[in-house]
């Protein structure tokens, strides 16, 4: 699908991480002008250098309203508009059931995983509403993709706050899709399964899990997904190829939710 986003302006949050980095890379390769953000400023600088092309970067916290406003303003001021966004920033660090979940940990999970999506969509949509809709039957103004999780449907043990946050992301996605469908803005979610990222590897080490056993247990395909496979799904959802798709939760999970 090279060239399918030619000339379009896209924001990718959590861009220095595994899935976010793959998404930003795929979008640049597909002709998009990309604005990337992440809390890890040093890794964001490396990403911007690696991507080359027409890329802008702004390090910061997407659960902070001022940063999100500045991020969207950068896209509009630097590139003239905003056409698409993938909200991929998230954390996961739990090791126990609900009674062992600290109040502050719950609040942090909801802030990073849910508040950030709320704020990003709020300001992304405001920018997209300023776009003239495309001619023809699609009347496109913009497309947003939120990274949810298979936990949005099928919780794993000892992840109560993370599971709650990903249910919330899916709820925000669906409600917002309904509200803005008539204005040419599509909103969808991707629900990744076990994707081979640094966050997954860290979680397995924290829980002392065997990667081979985890892969077989979580996917009928018997392997971890690759971040590039999530990026391909995000590319499709941000392209005109998915023009009749909104409010959808796309599982990219190796069959996990089918079991």
C-alpha positions, 0 to 999 in steps of 0.5 A, a space after each residue: 500500500 505504498 503511496 496510499 497516504 501520499 500528502 496526508 498529515 498524520 499524528 502518531 503518539 507513543 511513536 518511540 515504542 514498538 508499535 508506534 515506531 512501526 506505525 510511524 515508519 510505515 506511514 512515512 513509507 506510504 507518503 504521509 507527512 508525520 508528526 510523532 510524539 513520545 515521552 522518551 525524548 532521546 528515543 524520539 530524536 533517534 526515530 526522527 533521524 531514522 525516519 528522515 523525510 517530512 517528519 516533525 517531532 514534539 516530545 511530551 506527555 499526551 495525558 497533558 492537555 497543553 502538550 496535546 494542544 501543542 502537538 496538534 497545533 504543530 501538525 497544522 502550523 507545520 503541514 497545514 492540516 491534520 488528516 489522520 492520527 494513531 493514538 498508540 501511547 500506553 503502559 502496562 505494568 501490573 502483576 497482581 489481582 485487583 485487591 493488590 492494585 495500588 490506588 496510584 497505579 490505577 490512576 496512572 493507568 487510566 491517565 496514560 491509557 484513557 485520558 490521553 486518548 480522550 485528549 488526543 481525539 478531542 483536539 485531533 477532531 477539532 483540527 479535522 473539522 477544519 478540513 474541507 471534505 473531499 469531493 465524492 460520496 466519501 466526504 472524508 475529513 479525517 481518520 483516527 485509530 486508537 490502539 486498544 487491546 484484546 483485553 478490551 474483550 478477553 481479560 488476562 489474569 492480574 491485569 484489572 486496571 489495564 483491562 479497565 483502561 482498554 475497555 474504556 478506550 474501546 468505549 471512547 472509540 465507538 461513542 466518538 465514531 457515532 458522534 462524528 460519522 456524519 461529519 466525515 471523520 472515522 474512528 476505529 480501534 485496533 485490538 492487538 494480541 501478543 505483539 513482540 514489543 519491548 513492553 511485552 518482553 518486559 511484562 514476560 520478564 516481570 512475571 517470569 514467563 517463558 516466551 515460547 509458552 506464552 506465544 502458544 497459549 495466546 495465539 492459535 498461530 503459535 507465535 507473537 505478532 510483529 509490530 509491522 502487522 499492527 502498522 499494516 492494520 493502522 495504514 488500512 484504517 487510515 486509508 480510503 480503502 477502509 472508507 466504509 469502516 467506522 466504530 470498528 474494533 479490528 483484532 490483530 491477534 493471531 486468532 486469540 479472540 476466536 478461542 
